[in-house]
Structures are given as structure tokens and as C-alpha cells.
Amino acid sequence: MAISTLKKPRKTCDDKNCPFHGTLPVRGRSLEGVVVSTKMNKTVIVRCDFLKYVPKFKRYERRRSHIPVHRSPCLQVAENDRVRISECRPISKTVSFVVVEKVEGEKVGSEG
């Protein structure tokens, strides 16, 4: 997904790792997930659900992974928001994805 196909956020920022206002190139995979944690500075944790095929039982099982993602200040993202993330160059030891847009729709409730 090219960054030019996404709509730019209304707010501006001076973050050098912003895909819209900085110099961070976006390439590779593009995923969709739910924000689980916003406790870090400029980083959020996104839960991505996926299906894994089990050949022995000839069916799929649901799995999930937690991905640390860079959030630039121009995007307002809260917990339980559905977001689209894209791969970028490594920003830190664990962060290699960046939030590119907030997917409109209902907020996802927390599971118990």
C-alpha cells in the first residue's frame, strides 16, 4: 500500500519518523489490528489476529500477535481503536512498523 493512496492527517507534526511529515519510507507488509496499549511515548502495541492452518486436523486455528508500532503525534490513537499499520525500516530494537491511518468504524470492546 503506497503512502500516497492514504489521506493525510489534518494535524501536522515535526516528527522525523512520521510517514506523512517526516522522512520515513513505508514499504513491505500492511496489516490491520486493534490498539491494546498506549502507555509508551510515541509507541503503541497493536494486536493482529490471523488464521493458521493445522494440517493434522484439516482446519484453521485463530492466533494473535502483539506488534510494537510507532505512532507519530499527528495521529490521535486511543486504546481499542482499529488501525492500519505498515512496515518500515527498523526505528528501534523492536519497532519496525508505523501507524498510517485510523480505520473508521466501531471501537472494539475489550474481551474478558
Secondary structure by P-SEA (a helix, b strand, c coil): cccccbbbbcccccccccccccccccccccccccccccccccbbbbbbbbccccccccbbbbbbbbbbbbbcccccccccccbbbbbcccccccccbbbccccccccccccc
